[in-house]
Amino acid sequence: MATTIMDVLGYFPGGAHALARSSSLSAAAGYDGEDRVSALPDHLLRNIVSRLPAADAARTASLASRWRYLWRSTPLVLRDADVPRAAVARVLANHPGPFRAVTLARCRFAYHERMLAQWPRLLASKGVEDLVLVNNVSDPSADTLTLPADIFRCASLQRLFLGFWTFPNTAVLPRGPDVFPDLRELSMFATTMTDGDLDYMLACTPSLETLALIFNLTPDRVHLRSKSLRCVLLWCSMVEEGVVVVDAPLLERLILFEGPPGPDAGQVKVRIFGAPKLRVLGYLEPRIHQLQIGDKVIKPNTRASPSTMVPGVKILALKVNFGVSKEVKMMGSFLGCFPNVETLHVQSVVADEPTGQHLSKFWKEVCRVDCIKSHVKTVCLHQFRGDQSEFEFIKFIGRSAQKLEALLVVLTQEKFALPDVVNELMCKLGDHTRVSWACKDGVLVVLGPTLRTVWKWSFQKASDLTLDDPFES
């Protein structure tokens, strides 16, 4: 819901009342006639105006003579959804700047070439800090427009979100840390770019902390070389040749959500060479991802060793089909690479082949996994349907996890909608955990699905570094 001027001024004593003429309020109960808002210093009034939608901010000029010039002397906050379309160009041209935050997401730039040429220049000249620039296309599958090169003159940017664009030829653009010296967040939605374009952006953003590629078909590979990156998010992006963490000394979070679709999709390589502070990783999928630690490719029979471990990871998320032997065995090898995991999320995928006793035998004979035995405190099994293969995994956790404090089992929507099925699953889960539970203080919690389905799990939450565990429901 958009904030109105009355919402903002309501936080200040007497603010909403003081905006009206005292003559109209003289009879109001409890009104003492004092104009408290006018007593506020100019810098605080500008702060108030800057928090309003652009249309409301401009209207404050009619409140009183003191407010007349506040809007023009206040850093601009503009969302094109808050003003008539015809007024956007006028606001951008008439406000002297600086521009604090500008969102342009309703314009189909293919029909407005003059705007596409003028607006980036205005944004650059007036010091825009936070920019959302989305080309409102009617057909997302059609060829997209080329991003105007003048965007790369916006050296004042701190946050940039691009949607439905094709990158220009970055080989001819200025290069180096002075292009975007203060940019901290970069998100690109359905934006076409080459491998070299991404390398260019990383080379031009010495302060970049968060990189998000959302619904992107390109680039083919992501090589992460950055001294500042803390979070990288690949959200429904192809990246067919893989992700390589070459040199990212501050990287804390690598989120991989939904790789290439379809059973015939090739494997995506995830290579981790230099990420000493990596703490959160997922979703790794045995079906999709080929994991490589240093020079060692992790295979189903890979034995854990110091050269195949990433010791900093505390929160790990996996997506596995418990009914497929190859995936289950690959999962065991993945777990061996992260010896200090404390929170393990596993999303169960619908089985494509019959469950066999060979999987039960595998969990009984699986090689010792350090993180399960000595470190894991919380295991959350998402999308639980009650398949025998899922119960075998639960028995393995209960039998092996000596530090386990909580086993959380989240049922699917379909199972949770049937009370008799829920009761049956709870009884069966209770029987399994009572028989073998390595940690006597551990608790089993059965949960229903939250309103947040996996598709509602937003990329904003996944990249929010203030959240300790982005995989929590």
N, C-alpha and C positions, 0 to 999 in steps of 0.2 A: 504494500500500500504506500502511495507517495506521501511524503511528509508535507503538511501544509504549514503556513506561517503560524496558525493558531497552535498547532502541535508543538512547534519549536518554542514559541514564546511562552507556552504553558509551563515550561520548566523554570521560568523566572517569576519571582513573586510579583503579582499584580500585572504581569506582562500583557496578557490578553486583554484585560480591561483598559489598560493605559493606552492602547492603540486607538480606542474610540474617543470621540470628543467628550470632554467632561460633562458638557451640557446634557448629553443623551444618557449619562450614567449617574447624574447627580441624585436621582431618586433611588438608585440601586442599593439594596440593603448591604451595609458594611463597607461601601465605597467611601474612602476618605478624601477623594479628590486629588491625591498625589500622583503625579506622572512618574512612576518609578523607572520605566523604560528609558525615558529621556535622560535620566540621571546616569545611565550606563556610559562608559567611555566609548569613543568611536571604534577602537579595535575590537571591543566585545560585540558591538552592533554589527560590524562587518562579519564577525564570526557567525552571528545569527543568520545574516543574509546568505552567507556562503553555504549554509546547510539546507537551504530551500530549493525546490525546483525552480528552474530559470524563470518561468512565467510568474511565479509568486514573488521571486526575488525582485524582478523588474517592477512589480506592482507596489512594492514598498515605497517607491519614490513619491507616491500620492498620499502617503500617510501624514507627512508633515515636512516642513522645509528642511529640517535637520536630516531627514532620510533621503532627500532628493538626489544627492550625489553618492550615497553609500554604495548603491549597486555598481556604479561604474568604477568605484575605487576598491571593489571587493573581487578577489580572484573568482573567475567564472566557473560555475558548475552547471553544465548543460547536458540534458538528455533530450534527444530530438523527439522522444515520445511525449514530453511534457509541454511542448509548444507546437503551434500550427506549423506545418511543413514549410509554408511560405516565409515563416519568421526565422527559420534557422540561419539562413544566409545573412540576414540583417543583424541578428544577434552576434554572430561570429565576426562580422565586419565592424560593428559599432562599439563593441566592448573593447576597451584599450588593453585588456589583459592585466595580469597573467591569467592563463587558463589552468585552473586546478584539475578539473575532470571534464572530459567531453565524451559523450556516447553518441555515435552516429550509426544507427542500425536500421533505419527505415527507408533509406534512399536506395533506389536501383540506379547505380551509377552509370550503367550502360546507356541510360536515357538522359544523363546529365553530365556530359563530358566537361562542361565549363566548371561545374562544381568540383569535379574530380581533379581538375587542374588547379583551382583556386584554394580550396579548403586546406589541403596539406601545407601550402605555403603560409596561410594564416596561422595554422596550428603551430608551425615551426617558429614563426616570427613572434608569437605571443606566449611562448614558453609553456606549452601544454605538458602536464605532468602525468596524467592518467588518461589514456586514450583507448576507446573501444571503437573500432572501425570495421563494420560488417557490411558487405555488399549484399543487399536484400534481393537475392535472386529468386525468380519464379520457378526455375528448374535447376536444382542442385547438381544434376548430372551434366548440365551443359558446360561448355567452356567458360572459365571464369576470366574476369578482367585482370589486367596486370596492375599490381600494386604501384601507385605513383612513387617515383623515386624520391620525391620531396619528403616523404615520410622519414627517410634516413637523414634528414636535416634536423629532426626534432631531438636535439641533444639533451633537452630538459626532461625527457620521458623517464618516469620511474616504473610505470606499468603500461603494458601494451597488449591488447587483445585484437587479433586479426581474424576475420571470418570470410570465407569464399573469395579468396584472391589467388593469383598466380604471382610468384616472386619475379621481380625484374632481374635483369642480368647483373648480378652482384659483382661480377668480375671487373666492371667498369666503375663501380662506386667507391667512394672514399673508404679506406679500411683502417682499422686500428681502434684502440680503446677510447678515443675521443668522439667516436660516432654516437654511442649511447653510454656515456660514462656512469650514469646513475640508474640505468634500467635494472630493476630488481625482479620483475615478473614479466614473463613472455609467454603468451598463450596463442596458439594458432589452430583455428578450427576450419577443417575442410579447405586447407590452403595447400596449393601445389608448389613444391620447392624441390631443388636438387640436393644431393648430398653436400655439394659445395656451398649452397646457400645457407644450410644449417651451420656448417663450419665457419662461414663468414659471420653469422650472427653471434656465435660463441666467441669469436675473436674480437668482436666489437662491443662486448658487454662485460666489462671487467667486474661489475658488481652484481651480475645476475645470480639470483638465489633459486628461482623456480622457473622451470621450463616445462610447458605442457603442450603436447601434440594430440589434438582431439579430432577423431574421425578424419585423419589424414591418410591418403593413399601413398604419399611420398613424405620424406625421402626414403630410399631403399635401405639405407643403413644410418644408424645414429652413433657417431663416435663422440664420446663425452670427454673433452679436454677442457677443464675449467677449474680455476683456483677458487671460485666463489660459489658454484652450484651446491645447493643443499637438497633440492627436491627435483626429480624428473618423473614426469607422468606421460605414459603412452596409453591413450584412452581410445580403444577401438581403432588403432592405427596399424597399418600393415607392417611396415619396416621389415620387408621380406628378407633382407640380408643380415638383419640382427642389430643388437645393441651391444656396443663395446664401451665399457667403462675403462678408458685408457689412463686418465690422470684426473681424478676428482677428489682431492684430499678432504673436502668438507661435505661430500655427498652423504646425506643421512637417510634418504628415502628414494627408493626406485619402485614405482608402481607400474605394473604391466596388466592392463585390463582388456580382455577380449582381443585375442590375436586374429590371424587370418581365419576366415570362416570356412566351413566345409571339411569333410573327412579327407579330401585329397590335398589339402593345403600343406605346403612344405614346412619343414621345421624352421623355426626362427632361433638364431644363435643368441645366447645371452652370455657375454664374456665379461668377466670381472678381473681386472688386472690391478688397478690402483684405486681402492675405495676404503681406506682404513677406518672411516667413521660411519660406514653404512650400517644402519640400525634397523630399518624397516624394508622388507622386500616381499613382493608378491603382486599378482598371483602367478607363481610358477606352475606351468602345466606340462606334465610329462608328454602329453600328446603333441604339444606345439613346440615347447622350448628345448633346445639343446644347451645345457649349461656347461660353461667352461670356466674353471678357476685357474688363473694364471695360464700356463701352457697345457693344462690337463683337462681333457674332455671327460665329463662325468657320464659313466655308463651304468647299466643296471648292476654290474658286478664290481663297481669301483669301491675299493676299500678306502676309508677316510685316512688322511695323512695331513701333516701340517701344510703341505703344498696344495691341498685341495680344500682348505677351510677358509671361511670368512668369519672370524671369531666375533666381530662386532655386532652381528645381526641378533637382535633380541625379539623381534616380531616377524614371523614368517607366515605367509599365506600360500597355500597350495590348492590347486583344483585338480581332482583325480577321479578317474572312473575305477571304482573298487572292483568292478567285475572284469577288468582287463588285466591279465597277469603282467604284461609288459609295463603297464603304467604303475601298478602297485610296486613292482620291483624297482622301477626308476624312482618312485617316491622314496623308497628306503635309502637309495643312494643320495638323493637330494638332501634328506635329513642329516646324513652324515657330514655334509659340507658346512653345517651351521651348528657348531657344538654348544653354543651358549644361548640358544633360543629359549625364551621364557614364556612366550605366548605363541601358540600355534593355531592358526585358522586353517581348516580344511573344508573346501566345498565339494560335496559329493555330486558327481555327474551321473546321469542316467546310464546304466550299463548297456552295452551294445552286444555283449556275448554272455552266455550262461556262466553263472558262478560255479566254480569247481572246488573240490577239496584241496587241490594244489595250492590255493590261496591261503586256506587255513593253515596248511603245513608251512607255507612261507612265513607267516607271521610268527609261528612258533620257533622257527629256526633262523629268523632274520638276525643278521649280525648286530652286535651291540651298538646302539645308537646313543652317543654321549648325551645329546641334548634331551632325548626322551628320558633317559635313566637318571640324569643328575641335575637337570636345569629347568625343564618345562614345569611351569606352575599352573598354566591355564591352557586347556585345549577346547576349541570350539568347532564342533562339527556342524556345518551348515547344510541345508537342503537334505535332511535325513528322511529316508523313506522306509527304513526298516528292513532293507535287504540283508541277507545273511552275510554278504561281503562287508557291509558296514559294521555289523556286530563283531566280525572278526577283528576289525581295526580297533573297535572300542575295547575288546578284551585285551588286545596287545597293549593299548595305552594303560589300561588298569593294571595289567600285570607288570609293566616295565617302568612306569613313571613314579619314581620314589619321592619326588618333590611335589607331586600333583596336588593342587589345592582345589581346583574346580574343573569338572568336565561338563561343558555346556553342549547340549544337543538341541539344535534348532530344527523343528519339523518343517516339512513342506506345507504350503497352503492347503493342498489337497488332503493330506493326512490330518492336519490340524482341524479341518472342518468336520471330521467324523469322530465324535466323542468316544465311541466304542473302540475305534482303532487307536486313539490316543491312550486310552486306559490299557489296552493290550500291550502297546509299545512300552509304556512306562513300567509295567510289570516285568516285561522281558528284559528291559534295561537294568532294572533293579536286581534281577536274578543274576545277570552277567557280572555286575559290579560287586555284588556280595561274595561271589565265588572267588574272585581274584582281584584284589585291590592292594597294590603295593604300598600306597600311602593311606594309613587308616584314618587320617584326618581329612582326606579329600571328600568332596561333595559332588553329587550328580545333580544337575539342574536341567530339566526338560522345558524348552521354551517353544512358544508358537512363533510364527513369522511376524515380524513387525510390519508396519505400514511401508517401511523402506524396503522395497524389493531390490534385487540386484541392479535393476536398470535405474532405480531411483537413487542408487548410491552415486552421489554427484562427484564430478571431478574437482569441484571446489572443496569438498570435504577431504578427498583423497590427498590433495596438495596442501591442506591446512596444517602447517607445522606446529600450531598451538595444540592440536589434538595428538595425544600420545599414541593412540592406536586407531588409524584410519579405517581399519576393517571391522570395527565394532558396529553392531546393528544399532 
